[in-house]
Amino acid sequence: MLILCSMFYACDQRNEPVEEAKKNVMKYSEVDSYMALTNHFDQEDNYYEILPYALKMQEQGLGHYEFYHSYLKIAFENKFDSKNILRLKKPEREFLIYMLEKGLKAEEISCKEALIQYYRNGWGVPKDIKKADSIYKSFGYPDTYIPNDK
């Protein structure tokens, strides 16, 4: 019985920083707490838990990519593949593209990378090489994007 009690106490103590980070994100949109949560949920493979915090952190210009990435993982049995956006229903697909576009405006690099791929290949959006190149150049690179998968 003593062992069981000490195990529960240890688990409760381990969760205190996570619970504190959750509170700090929701109450104060605290960036450091959000980063701690994303690391925690990545390690735990609890992608569904980051969604409300990713939405909240958009006030700070963060969370767009995490929302998109987690949503696709949840929708496809914890497996992320950017092409899976094509398998979503149109409203879901449009919402995720919208999230990436918001992240692009907020200068989230991962959103830029995803949108380059989507516009270059026409996945979930009309194929638009010029738009893909424009996003690529927004990284500060002068040349046209050359995919490394070819």
N, C-alpha and C positions, 0 to 999 in steps of 0.2 A: 504494500500500500504506500509506503514511504517513497519507493522508487517511482510509482505512478504519479504521486503528487509532485515530486521534483521534476519529472518530465513535463507535466502540464505547466508548471511554473516557468521552466526554461523556455518552452514554446511561447508562452505569454510574453516573457521578457524579450524574445527575439522579434516579436511582432510590434512591440512598442514603437520603434523607430519608423516602421512602415505606416502605422496608424497616425503617428505624428506628421509624417510627410503627406499623407492623404489630407489631413486637416489643413495643413499649411498651403497646399495647392488649392483646395476648394475655398478657403477663406481669404487667402492673400495672394494667390497666383504666384507663389514663390518658385522661382526657376530651379534653385538647387534641390528643393524637395521633389520637384517634378523629375529632374534628372535621376535622383535616387530611386524614385518609383519606376521609371522606365528600365533602369538596370535591374531592379528587383523582379519586376514582372517578366523581363527577358529571361532571367535565370530560372524562374519558376515555370516558364512556358504558360503563363496566365495572360495571354494576349487580350482576352476579353475584358480584363480588369482595368486596362489602361484607357479604354475608350472615354469614360466621363472626364478623366483628368486631361486627356489630349484635347477634348473639346473646351474645357475650362482654360487651358493654357493658350488657346488661340488669341486671347486678350493680350498676350505677351508676344505674339508672332511665332509661337511654337506649337507643336502638336499635330500639325496637318499631316505630315508623313506618317507619324506613328498611328494616327487614326486610320489612314488609308491601308497601311501595311497590316495592322491588326485586324481590320475588317476583312481583308482578303484571306488572312490566315484562318479566321474563324469560319468564314463561308466555305472554305475548302479543306476542312479537317486538319487544321494546324500546319498546312503546307502552303508556303508562299511561292507564287509564280505570277509575275506581272501580266502574263498572257491571260490569266484567269479572269481578268476584268471583262473579257469578251464573253464569258459564260454567265455573267450576272444579268439580271433583268435590267432593262433600260433605266428605270429610275435610280437603281443602286449604282449603276455604272456612271450615270451623269453626276450623281452626288459625289462619288469618289474623285472624278475628274475635277469637279468644282473645288473639292478640298485641296487637290494638288495645285490648282490655279491660285487659290488663296495662299498656299504655301510658297508658290512662285513669287507672288507679290511681297511676301514677308521675307524673301531671300533665303528660304530653306533649300539648301543644296540638294538634298535627297529628292525634294519635289521637282526641282529642275531636271535632275537626272531621269526621273520617271517620265516626266512630260516630254523630254527629248525622245525617249524610246517610243512613247505612244504616238507622237506626231510623225516621227520618222517612219513608223510601220503602219500607221492608220489603225491602231488598236484602241477602240472605244471612242475615237475622234476621227474626223476626216484627215486623211493623210496630207501632211503639209510640211514638206522638207524645209521651206523657207522659215517657217515658224520654229521648227526644231533647231535650225542653224542659228536663228536669232536668240533662242534661249541659251544655246551653247556659247554664243559670243558674250552673253551676259555674265559668264564666268570670267571674262577678261581674255579669253583666247581669241586670237585674230583670225584663225583659219576656220574652214568649214569642218563640222563634226565628221569624223571617220569612225564608223562603228568598229569595235575590236572583236566582234563576233564573226567577222567575215574573213 
